[in-house]
Amino acid sequence: MSVFYLGSLRAFLLTLVIEGVAILVIFKRKKYVYYSVLCNLLTNPALNLLLSVSVIFFGAGAYYPVLVPAEIVVVFVEAAVYDYICGFGMKKAVMVSAFLNMISFAAGIFLNSAVLA
């Protein structure tokens, strides 16, 4: 179980750093980094818990079938937060959320493949 916590914590911290840097580079506003942290506090632990429970009950083959729709939900939940807090408008908020989640997901895949190689 401690492996789950360490892996989830590592994934969470990686997400915070990557998405925080990305949103700072895009918008040049430090408060948006804080908003990114708030979004990820809301979604990242829930997503990791859902994925872990799915794998425990249904096996490793359940990971991606659960991940894809769950990430879509995460994008829209975070977009709603960005829209509300930043006043982006939903279209821009969805694009920002999707981009941030895409780059943090890609970084996680890259780092995990580098560690396993």
N, CA, C and O atoms as CSV, one atom per row, in Angstrom:
chain,resi,resn,atom,element,x,y,z
A,1,MET,N,N,0.819,-1.198,0.000
A,1,MET,CA,C,0.000,0.000,0.000
A,1,MET,C,C,0.862,1.261,0.000
A,1,MET,O,O,0.478,2.266,-0.597
A,2,SER,N,N,2.011,1.224,0.655
A,2,SER,CA,C,2.871,2.413,0.677
A,2,SER,C,C,3.406,2.729,-0.718
A,2,SER,O,O,3.693,3.887,-1.022
A,3,VAL,N,N,3.542,1.718,-1.562
A,3,VAL,CA,C,3.964,1.952,-2.943
A,3,VAL,C,C,2.914,2.789,-3.667
A,3,VAL,O,O,3.255,3.668,-4.459
A,4,PHE,N,N,1.626,2.515,-3.394
A,4,PHE,CA,C,0.548,3.304,-3.985
A,4,PHE,C,C,0.677,4.764,-3.567
A,4,PHE,O,O,0.590,5.666,-4.400
A,5,TYR,N,N,0.883,4.990,-2.274
A,5,TYR,CA,C,0.972,6.363,-1.780
A,5,TYR,C,C,2.157,7.101,-2.383
A,5,TYR,O,O,2.032,8.257,-2.786
A,6,LEU,N,N,3.309,6.437,-2.447
A,6,LEU,CA,C,4.497,7.078,-3.016
A,6,LEU,C,C,4.322,7.352,-4.503
A,6,LEU,O,O,4.693,8.421,-4.987
A,7,GLY,N,N,3.764,6.398,-5.221
A,7,GLY,CA,C,3.525,6.591,-6.649
A,7,GLY,C,C,2.519,7.696,-6.904
A,7,GLY,O,O,2.695,8.504,-7.815
A,8,SER,N,N,1.465,7.734,-6.103
A,8,SER,CA,C,0.453,8.786,-6.255
A,8,SER,C,C,1.020,10.146,-5.892
A,8,SER,O,O,0.735,11.138,-6.562
A,9,LEU,N,N,1.815,10.198,-4.845
A,9,LEU,CA,C,2.429,11.460,-4.439
A,9,LEU,C,C,3.391,11.957,-5.509
A,9,LEU,O,O,3.422,13.148,-5.819
A,10,ARG,N,N,4.166,11.056,-6.064
A,10,ARG,CA,C,5.107,11.428,-7.129
A,10,ARG,C,C,4.358,11.945,-8.355
A,10,ARG,O,O,4.742,12.956,-8.943
A,11,ALA,N,N,3.292,11.249,-8.736
A,11,ALA,CA,C,2.487,11.678,-9.886
A,11,ALA,C,C,1.846,13.037,-9.611
A,11,ALA,O,O,1.797,13.893,-10.495
A,12,PHE,N,N,1.362,13.233,-8.403
A,12,PHE,CA,C,0.731,14.494,-8.035
A,12,PHE,C,C,1.733,15.641,-8.079
A,12,PHE,O,O,1.444,16.698,-8.642
A,13,LEU,N,N,2.901,15.440,-7.492
A,13,LEU,CA,C,3.918,16.497,-7.489
A,13,LEU,C,C,4.407,16.811,-8.899
A,13,LEU,O,O,4.621,17.974,-9.240
A,14,LEU,N,N,4.581,15.791,-9.704
A,14,LEU,CA,C,4.980,15.993,-11.098
A,14,LEU,C,C,3.917,16.808,-11.839
A,14,LEU,O,O,4.242,17.725,-12.593
A,15,THR,N,N,2.665,16.469,-11.619
A,15,THR,CA,C,1.570,17.206,-12.245
A,15,THR,C,C,1.577,18.669,-11.808
A,15,THR,O,O,1.427,19.567,-12.636
A,16,LEU,N,N,1.752,18.907,-10.512
A,16,LEU,CA,C,1.774,20.283,-10.011
A,16,LEU,C,C,2.883,21.101,-10.655
A,16,LEU,O,O,2.668,22.240,-11.067
A,17,VAL,N,N,4.066,20.514,-10.738
A,17,VAL,CA,C,5.208,21.241,-11.301
A,17,VAL,C,C,4.988,21.517,-12.781
A,17,VAL,O,O,5.125,22.657,-13.227
A,18,ILE,N,N,4.653,20.498,-13.536
A,18,ILE,CA,C,4.529,20.654,-14.989
A,18,ILE,C,C,3.379,21.589,-15.346
A,18,ILE,O,O,3.557,22.500,-16.156
A,19,GLU,N,N,2.219,21.382,-14.764
A,19,GLU,CA,C,1.083,22.232,-15.091
A,19,GLU,C,C,1.277,23.645,-14.542
A,19,GLU,O,O,0.854,24.618,-15.167
A,20,GLY,N,N,1.913,23.758,-13.380
A,20,GLY,CA,C,2.181,25.080,-12.819
A,20,GLY,C,C,3.126,25.894,-13.688
A,20,GLY,O,O,2.882,27.072,-13.950
A,21,VAL,N,N,4.200,25.264,-14.131
A,21,VAL,CA,C,5.154,25.957,-15.011
A,21,VAL,C,C,4.483,26.313,-16.329
A,21,VAL,O,O,4.659,27.421,-16.836
A,22,ALA,N,N,3.721,25.388,-16.883
A,22,ALA,CA,C,3.070,25.633,-18.174
A,22,ALA,C,C,2.085,26.796,-18.097
A,22,ALA,O,O,2.073,27.660,-18.974
A,23,ILE,N,N,1.267,26.821,-17.062
A,23,ILE,CA,C,0.280,27.905,-16.973
A,23,ILE,C,C,0.956,29.242,-16.686
A,23,ILE,O,O,0.467,30.291,-17.107
A,24,LEU,N,N,2.077,29.207,-15.974
A,24,LEU,CA,C,2.835,30.438,-15.731
A,24,LEU,C,C,3.450,30.954,-17.024
A,24,LEU,O,O,3.421,32.156,-17.285
A,25,VAL,N,N,3.999,30.069,-17.824
A,25,VAL,CA,C,4.595,30.458,-19.106
A,25,VAL,C,C,3.526,31.010,-20.052
A,25,VAL,O,O,3.761,31.999,-20.745
A,26,ILE,N,N,2.374,30.384,-20.080
A,26,ILE,CA,C,1.310,30.803,-20.994
A,26,ILE,C,C,0.717,32.152,-20.593
A,26,ILE,O,O,0.551,33.035,-21.435
A,27,PHE,N,N,0.401,32.311,-19.313
A,27,PHE,CA,C,-0.356,33.494,-18.892
A,27,PHE,C,C,0.467,34.534,-18.116
A,27,PHE,O,O,0.011,35.662,-17.927
A,28,LYS,N,N,1.669,34.166,-17.670
A,28,LYS,CA,C,2.543,35.094,-16.944
A,28,LYS,C,C,1.876,35.663,-15.684
A,28,LYS,O,O,2.138,36.805,-15.306
A,29,ARG,N,N,1.026,34.877,-15.043
A,29,ARG,CA,C,0.356,35.307,-13.816
A,29,ARG,C,C,0.568,34.256,-12.740
A,29,ARG,O,O,0.134,33.113,-12.883
A,30,LYS,N,N,1.234,34.646,-11.664
A,30,LYS,CA,C,1.541,33.700,-10.586
A,30,LYS,C,C,0.281,33.143,-9.929
A,30,LYS,O,O,0.271,31.996,-9.480
A,31,LYS,N,N,-0.778,33.946,-9.870
A,31,LYS,CA,C,-1.998,33.450,-9.230
A,31,LYS,C,C,-2.599,32.282,-10.009
A,31,LYS,O,O,-3.320,31.470,-9.430
A,32,TYR,N,N,-2.321,32.182,-11.297
A,32,TYR,CA,C,-2.832,31.055,-12.076
A,32,TYR,C,C,-2.143,29.750,-11.677
A,32,TYR,O,O,-2.727,28.675,-11.810
A,33,VAL,N,N,-0.913,29.839,-11.192
A,33,VAL,CA,C,-0.238,28.641,-10.679
A,33,VAL,C,C,-1.011,28.127,-9.470
A,33,VAL,O,O,-1.238,26.925,-9.332
A,34,TYR,N,N,-1.407,29.035,-8.608
A,34,TYR,CA,C,-2.210,28.677,-7.444
A,34,TYR,C,C,-3.526,28.030,-7.877
A,34,TYR,O,O,-3.947,27.033,-7.291
A,35,TYR,N,N,-4.169,28.583,-8.889
A,35,TYR,CA,C,-5.421,28.022,-9.387
A,35,TYR,C,C,-5.203,26.616,-9.956
A,35,TYR,O,O,-6.055,25.739,-9.812
A,36,SER,N,N,-4.071,26.419,-10.592
A,36,SER,CA,C,-3.734,25.103,-11.112
A,36,SER,C,C,-3.584,24.092,-9.968
A,36,SER,O,O,-4.040,22.953,-10.067
A,37,VAL,N,N,-2.941,24.527,-8.891
A,37,VAL,CA,C,-2.800,23.660,-7.712
A,37,VAL,C,C,-4.177,23.304,-7.163
A,37,VAL,O,O,-4.431,22.146,-6.832
A,38,LEU,N,N,-5.066,24.289,-7.065
A,38,LEU,CA,C,-6.421,24.024,-6.577
A,38,LEU,C,C,-7.149,23.004,-7.456
A,38,LEU,O,O,-7.794,22.085,-6.952
A,39,CYS,N,N,-7.037,23.177,-8.766
A,39,CYS,CA,C,-7.677,22.231,-9.695
A,39,CYS,C,C,-7.149,20.823,-9.473
A,39,CYS,O,O,-7.914,19.860,-9.415
A,40,ASN,N,N,-5.841,20.717,-9.352
A,40,ASN,CA,C,-5.242,19.394,-9.206
A,40,ASN,C,C,-5.498,18.777,-7.835
A,40,ASN,O,O,-5.562,17.553,-7.717
A,41,LEU,N,N,-5.644,19.593,-6.806
A,41,LEU,CA,C,-6.042,19.054,-5.500
A,41,LEU,C,C,-7.437,18.445,-5.570
A,41,LEU,O,O,-7.746,17.483,-4.866
A,42,LEU,N,N,-8.258,19.010,-6.413
A,42,LEU,CA,C,-9.620,18.523,-6.583
A,42,LEU,C,C,-9.677,17.233,-7.398
A,42,LEU,O,O,-10.453,16.333,-7.078
A,43,THR,N,N,-8.868,17.137,-8.441
A,43,THR,CA,C,-9.030,16.038,-9.399
A,43,THR,C,C,-7.975,14.933,-9.310
A,43,THR,O,O,-8.309,13.759,-9.469
A,44,ASN,N,N,-6.724,15.278,-9.061
A,44,ASN,CA,C,-5.652,14.288,-9.142
A,44,ASN,C,C,-5.786,13.160,-8.128
A,44,ASN,O,O,-5.697,11.996,-8.519
A,45,PRO,N,N,-5.994,13.443,-6.849
A,45,PRO,CA,C,-6.142,12.321,-5.901
A,45,PRO,C,C,-7.339,11.428,-6.231
A,45,PRO,O,O,-7.259,10.205,-6.106
A,46,ALA,N,N,-8.435,12.036,-6.647
A,46,ALA,CA,C,-9.619,11.246,-6.994
A,46,ALA,C,C,-9.345,10.344,-8.197
A,46,ALA,O,O,-9.740,9.178,-8.215
A,47,LEU,N,N,-8.669,10.897,-9.193
A,47,LEU,CA,C,-8.344,10.107,-10.387
A,47,LEU,C,C,-7.416,8.948,-10.030
A,47,LEU,O,O,-7.650,7.819,-10.460
A,48,ASN,N,N,-6.374,9.210,-9.256
A,48,ASN,CA,C,-5.445,8.143,-8.881
A,48,ASN,C,C,-6.119,7.068,-8.036
A,48,ASN,O,O,-5.824,5.882,-8.186
A,49,LEU,N,N,-7.010,7.473,-7.161
A,49,LEU,CA,C,-7.745,6.499,-6.352
A,49,LEU,C,C,-8.655,5.649,-7.234
A,49,LEU,O,O,-8.706,4.428,-7.084
A,50,LEU,N,N,-9.364,6.287,-8.144
A,50,LEU,CA,C,-10.237,5.552,-9.066
A,50,LEU,C,C,-9.439,4.545,-9.889
A,50,LEU,O,O,-9.863,3.401,-10.053
A,51,LEU,N,N,-8.294,4.965,-10.403
A,51,LEU,CA,C,-7.468,4.059,-11.200
A,51,LEU,C,C,-6.948,2.894,-10.368
A,51,LEU,O,O,-6.947,1.751,-10.826
A,52,SER,N,N,-6.511,3.177,-9.161
A,52,SER,CA,C,-5.986,2.114,-8.291
A,52,SER,C,C,-7.068,1.107,-7.925
A,52,SER,O,O,-6.835,-0.101,-7.959
A,53,VAL,N,N,-8.235,1.598,-7.580
A,53,VAL,CA,C,-9.340,0.696,-7.230
A,53,VAL,C,C,-9.738,-0.139,-8.442
A,53,VAL,O,O,-10.014,-1.331,-8.309
A,54,SER,N,N,-9.768,0.468,-9.604
A,54,SER,CA,C,-10.120,-0.258,-10.825
A,54,SER,C,C,-9.132,-1.377,-11.112
A,54,SER,O,O,-9.531,-2.485,-11.472
A,55,VAL,N,N,-7.856,-1.094,-10.954
A,55,VAL,CA,C,-6.830,-2.110,-11.198
A,55,VAL,C,C,-6.901,-3.217,-10.150
A,55,VAL,O,O,-6.728,-4.392,-10.473
A,56,ILE,N,N,-7.156,-2.845,-8.901
A,56,ILE,CA,C,-7.264,-3.851,-7.840
A,56,ILE,C,C,-8.428,-4.807,-8.119
A,56,ILE,O,O,-8.281,-6.021,-7.984
A,57,PHE,N,N,-9.570,-4.266,-8.503
A,57,PHE,CA,C,-10.757,-5.099,-8.691
A,57,PHE,C,C,-10.841,-5.765,-10.056
A,57,PHE,O,O,-11.380,-6.866,-10.174
A,58,PHE,N,N,-10.309,-5.106,-11.099
A,58,PHE,CA,C,-10.491,-5.633,-12.455
A,58,PHE,C,C,-9.193,-6.004,-13.153
A,58,PHE,O,O,-9.224,-6.515,-14.273
A,59,GLY,N,N,-8.059,-5.759,-12.523
A,59,GLY,CA,C,-6.780,-6.105,-13.114
A,59,GLY,C,C,-6.182,-4.950,-13.903
A,59,GLY,O,O,-6.835,-3.938,-14.157
A,60,ALA,N,N,-4.921,-5.131,-14.282
A,60,ALA,CA,C,-4.176,-4.084,-14.976
A,60,ALA,C,C,-4.819,-3.686,-16.302
A,60,ALA,O,O,-4.651,-2.554,-16.756
A,61,GLY,N,N,-5.540,-4.593,-16.915
A,61,GLY,CA,C,-6.189,-4.297,-18.184
A,61,GLY,C,C,-7.279,-3.239,-18.079
A,61,GLY,O,O,-7.728,-2.709,-19.095
A,62,ALA,N,N,-7.706,-2.929,-16.866
A,62,ALA,CA,C,-8.750,-1.921,-16.675
A,62,ALA,C,C,-8.182,-0.502,-16.653
A,62,ALA,O,O,-8.936,0.469,-16.717
A,63,TYR,N,N,-6.863,-0.381,-16.562
A,63,TYR,CA,C,-6.252,0.945,-16.369
A,63,TYR,C,C,-6.646,1.936,-17.469
A,63,TYR,O,O,-7.230,2.978,-17.174
A,64,TYR,N,N,-6.338,1.627,-18.715
A,64,TYR,CA,C,-6.617,2.581,-19.803
A,64,TYR,C,C,-8.112,2.740,-20.106
A,64,TYR,O,O,-8.550,3.857,-20.379
A,65,PRO,N,N,-8.907,1.669,-20.068
A,65,PRO,CA,C,-10.344,1.875,-20.284
A,65,PRO,C,C,-10.993,2.778,-19.221
A,65,PRO,O,O,-11.987,3.447,-19.505
A,66,VAL,N,N,-10.447,2.800,-18.023
A,66,VAL,CA,C,-10.958,3.694,-16.981
A,66,VAL,C,C,-10.308,5.072,-17.115
A,66,VAL,O,O,-10.962,6.094,-16.907
A,67,LEU,N,N,-9.033,5.094,-17.461
A,67,LEU,CA,C,-8.288,6.352,-17.542
A,67,LEU,C,C,-8.873,7.323,-18.569
A,67,LEU,O,O,-9.039,8.507,-18.278
A,68,VAL,N,N,-9.178,6.839,-19.741
A,68,VAL,CA,C,-9.603,7.731,-20.832
A,68,VAL,C,C,-10.874,8.513,-20.472
A,68,VAL,O,O,-10.859,9.742,-20.535
A,69,PRO,N,N,-11.965,7.850,-20.099
A,69,PRO,CA,C,-13.143,8.648,-19.743
A,69,PRO,C,C,-12.940,9.479,-18.473
A,69,PRO,O,O,-13.498,10.569,-18.347
A,70,ALA,N,N,-12.145,8.965,-17.541
A,70,ALA,CA,C,-11.890,9.719,-16.312
A,70,ALA,C,C,-11.098,10.995,-16.609
A,70,ALA,O,O,-11.373,12.037,-16.015
A,71,GLU,N,N,-10.132,10.931,-17.507
A,71,GLU,CA,C,-9.369,12.132,-17.887
A,71,GLU,C,C,-10.272,13.150,-18.582
A,71,GLU,O,O,-10.098,14.355,-18.401
A,72,ILE,N,N,-11.211,12.687,-19.355
A,72,ILE,CA,C,-12.154,13.609,-20.010
A,72,ILE,C,C,-12.984,14.336,-18.954
A,72,ILE,O,O,-13.208,15.543,-19.051
A,73,VAL,N,N,-13.435,13.597,-17.954
A,73,VAL,CA,C,-14.179,14.221,-16.854
A,73,VAL,C,C,-13.289,15.224,-16.128
A,73,VAL,O,O,-13.736,16.323,-15.799
A,74,VAL,N,N,-12.031,14.856,-15.875
A,74,VAL,CA,C,-11.087,15.755,-15.208
A,74,VAL,C,C,-10.930,17.054,-15.998
A,74,VAL,O,O,-10.945,18.139,-15.418
A,75,VAL,N,N,-10.781,16.946,-17.301
A,75,VAL,CA,C,-10.621,18.142,-18.136
A,75,VAL,C,C,-11.813,19.074,-17.950
A,75,VAL,O,O,-11.633,20.284,-17.804
A,76,PHE,N,N,-13.019,18.533,-17.953
A,76,PHE,CA,C,-14.203,19.383,-17.833
A,76,PHE,C,C,-14.397,19.923,-16.411
A,76,PHE,O,O,-14.861,21.050,-16.239
A,77,VAL,N,N,-14.051,19.140,-15.409
A,77,VAL,CA,C,-14.134,19.639,-14.028
A,77,VAL,C,C,-13.146,20.787,-13.834
A,77,VAL,O,O,-13.498,21.839,-13.300
A,78,GLU,N,N,-11.907,20.573,-14.273
A,78,GLU,CA,C,-10.901,21.625,-14.140
A,78,GLU,C,C,-11.268,22.838,-14.999
A,78,GLU,O,O,-11.034,23.975,-14.588
A,79,ALA,N,N,-11.830,22.615,-16.164
A,79,ALA,CA,C,-12.256,23.729,-17.015
A,79,ALA,C,C,-13.326,24.557,-16.317
A,79,ALA,O,O,-13.312,25.785,-16.399
A,80,ALA,N,N,-14.235,23.906,-15.643
A,80,ALA,CA,C,-15.274,24.637,-14.906
A,80,ALA,C,C,-14.644,25.500,-13.813
A,80,ALA,O,O,-15.078,26.628,-13.577
A,81,VAL,N,N,-13.627,24.966,-13.154
A,81,VAL,CA,C,-12.937,25.747,-12.120
A,81,VAL,C,C,-12.206,26.932,-12.746
A,81,VAL,O,O,-12.306,28.055,-12.251
A,82,TYR,N,N,-11.473,26.687,-13.830
A,82,TYR,CA,C,-10.759,27.786,-14.503
A,82,TYR,C,C,-11.738,28.838,-15.023
A,82,TYR,O,O,-11.473,30.036,-14.924
A,83,ASP,N,N,-12.839,28.405,-15.563
A,83,ASP,CA,C,-13.848,29.345,-16.054
A,83,ASP,C,C,-14.366,30.204,-14.902
A,83,ASP,O,O,-14.474,31.424,-15.028
A,84,TYR,N,N,-14.680,29.567,-13.792
A,84,TYR,CA,C,-15.239,30.276,-12.641
A,84,TYR,C,C,-14.214,31.230,-12.006
A,84,TYR,O,O,-14.521,32.393,-11.744
A,85,ILE,N,N,-13.012,30.732,-11.764
A,85,ILE,CA,C,-12.012,31.537,-11.053
A,85,ILE,C,C,-11.358,32.578,-11.962
A,85,ILE,O,O,-11.170,33.725,-11.558
A,86,CYS,N,N,-11.014,32.184,-13.171
A,86,CYS,CA,C,-10.265,33.074,-14.068
A,86,CYS,C,C,-11.165,33.852,-15.026
A,86,CYS,O,O,-10.733,34.839,-15.622
A,87,GLY,N,N,-12.404,33.414,-15.172
A,87,GLY,CA,C,-13.308,34.071,-16.101
A,87,GLY,C,C,-12.919,33.864,-17.554
A,87,GLY,O,O,-13.125,34.746,-18.388
A,88,PHE,N,N,-12.355,32.698,-17.862
A,88,PHE,CA,C,-11.876,32.414,-19.211
A,88,PHE,C,C,-12.991,32.295,-20.238
A,88,PHE,O,O,-12.784,32.604,-21.412
A,89,GLY,N,N,-14.150,31.861,-19.824
A,89,GLY,CA,C,-15.153,31.386,-20.771
A,89,GLY,C,C,-14.913,29.895,-20.933
A,89,GLY,O,O,-13.771,29.439,-20.882
A,90,MET,N,N,-15.968,29.143,-21.125
A,90,MET,CA,C,-15.838,27.679,-21.100
A,90,MET,C,C,-14.965,27.141,-22.229
A,90,MET,O,O,-14.194,26.206,-22.011
A,91,LYS,N,N,-15.068,27.705,-23.420
A,91,LYS,CA,C,-14.272,27.193,-24.541
A,91,LYS,C,C,-12.767,27.333,-24.246
A,91,LYS,O,O,-12.009,26.377,-24.413
A,92,LYS,N,N,-12.352,28.502,-23.817
A,92,LYS,CA,C,-10.939,28.723,-23.491
A,92,LYS,C,C,-10.524,27.867,-22.296
A,92,LYS,O,O,-9.425,27.312,-22.280
A,93,ALA,N,N,-11.395,27.761,-21.304
A,93,ALA,CA,C,-11.085,26.965,-20.117
A,93,ALA,C,C,-10.876,25.492,-20.465
A,93,ALA,O,O,-9.977,24.846,-19.927
A,94,VAL,N,N,-11.705,24.962,-21.365
A,94,VAL,CA,C,-11.548,23.566,-21.791
A,94,VAL,C,C,-10.226,23.398,-22.538
A,94,VAL,O,O,-9.518,22.413,-22.332
A,95,MET,N,N,-9.896,24.345,-23.392
A,95,MET,CA,C,-8.632,24.251,-24.141
A,95,MET,C,C,-7.436,24.314,-23.191
A,95,MET,O,O,-6.486,23.546,-23.347
A,96,VAL,N,N,-7.470,25.209,-22.220
A,96,VAL,CA,C,-6.376,25.325,-21.244
A,96,VAL,C,C,-6.263,24.042,-20.434
A,96,VAL,O,O,-5.170,23.495,-20.284
A,97,SER,N,N,-7.379,23.565,-19.915
A,97,SER,CA,C,-7.375,22.351,-19.104
A,97,SER,C,C,-6.889,21.145,-19.902
A,97,SER,O,O,-6.076,20.359,-19.417
A,98,ALA,N,N,-7.390,21.003,-21.126
A,98,ALA,CA,C,-6.979,19.874,-21.967
A,98,ALA,C,C,-5.482,19.943,-22.263
A,98,ALA,O,O,-4.793,18.923,-22.211
A,99,PHE,N,N,-4.977,21.131,-22.571
A,99,PHE,CA,C,-3.546,21.279,-22.860
A,99,PHE,C,C,-2.706,20.942,-21.634
A,99,PHE,O,O,-1.731,20.198,-21.741
A,100,LEU,N,N,-3.069,21.475,-20.477
A,100,LEU,CA,C,-2.292,21.215,-19.262
A,100,LEU,C,C,-2.302,19.727,-18.911
A,100,LEU,O,O,-1.268,19.163,-18.555
A,101,ASN,N,N,-3.461,19.101,-19.012
A,101,ASN,CA,C,-3.546,17.676,-18.706
A,101,ASN,C,C,-2.790,16.834,-19.721
A,101,ASN,O,O,-2.196,15.813,-19.373
A,102,MET,N,N,-2.816,17.260,-20.963
A,102,MET,CA,C,-2.095,16.529,-22.011
A,102,MET,C,C,-0.584,16.558,-21.761
A,102,MET,O,O,0.088,15.533,-21.875
A,103,ILE,N,N,-0.059,17.732,-21.423
A,103,ILE,CA,C,1.397,17.788,-21.238
A,103,ILE,C,C,1.841,17.089,-19.958
A,103,ILE,O,O,2.909,16.477,-19.934
A,104,SER,N,N,1.050,17.167,-18.901
A,104,SER,CA,C,1.456,16.455,-17.682
A,104,SER,C,C,1.316,14.948,-17.866
A,104,SER,O,O,2.128,14.185,-17.342
A,105,PHE,N,N,0.305,14.514,-18.597
A,105,PHE,CA,C,0.148,13.082,-18.886
A,105,PHE,C,C,1.316,12.584,-19.737
A,105,PHE,O,O,1.888,11.531,-19.458
A,106,ALA,N,N,1.666,13.345,-20.773
A,106,ALA,CA,C,2.781,12.960,-21.646
A,106,ALA,C,C,4.094,12.914,-20.870
A,106,ALA,O,O,4.908,12.014,-21.077
A,107,ALA,N,N,4.298,13.870,-19.988
A,107,ALA,CA,C,5.522,13.872,-19.174
A,107,ALA,C,C,5.560,12.654,-18.270
A,107,ALA,O,O,6.614,12.046,-18.088
A,108,GLY,N,N,4.423,12.296,-17.706
A,108,GLY,CA,C,4.368,11.104,-16.856
A,108,GLY,C,C,4.678,9.836,-17.631
A,108,GLY,O,O,5.414,8.975,-17.150
A,109,ILE,N,N,4.121,9.720,-18.824
A,109,ILE,CA,C,4.409,8.551,-19.681
A,109,ILE,C,C,5.894,8.509,-20.013
A,109,ILE,O,O,6.528,7.456,-19.927
A,110,PHE,N,N,6.446,9.659,-20.392
A,110,PHE,CA,C,7.866,9.726,-20.748
A,110,PHE,C,C,8.756,9.344,-19.558
A,110,PHE,O,O,9.679,8.542,-19.699
A,111,LEU,N,N,8.475,9.916,-18.404
A,111,LEU,CA,C,9.309,9.630,-17.235
A,111,LEU,C,C,9.171,8.185,-16.780
A,111,LEU,O,O,10.160,7.562,-16.393
A,112,ASN,N,N,7.958,7.643,-16.822
A,112,ASN,CA,C,7.769,6.248,-16.450
A,112,ASN,C,C,8.466,5.309,-17.429
A,112,ASN,O,O,9.029,4.296,-17.014
A,113,SER,N,N,8.438,5.624,-18.703
A,113,SER,CA,C,9.129,4.764,-19.683
A,113,SER,C,C,10.637,4.886,-19.528
A,113,SER,O,O,11.355,3.910,-19.741
A,114,ALA,N,N,11.132,6.065,-19.163
A,114,ALA,CA,C,12.570,6.256,-18.952
A,114,ALA,C,C,13.036,5.489,-17.727
A,114,ALA,O,O,14.138,4.940,-17.723
A,115,VAL,N,N,12.211,5.442,-16.685
A,115,VAL,CA,C,12.559,4.724,-15.462
A,115,VAL,C,C,12.536,3.224,-15.703
A,115,VAL,O,O,13.374,2.493,-15.175
A,116,LEU,N,N,11.582,2.767,-16.498
A,116,LEU,CA,C,11.456,1.325,-16.753
A,116,LEU,C,C,12.481,0.826,-17.771
A,116,LEU,O,O,12.765,-0.370,-17.822
A,117,ALA,N,N,13.030,1.715,-18.568
A,117,ALA,CA,C,13.975,1.301,-19.618
A,117,ALA,C,C,15.335,0.963,-19.059
A,117,ALA,O,O,16.239,0.599,-19.812
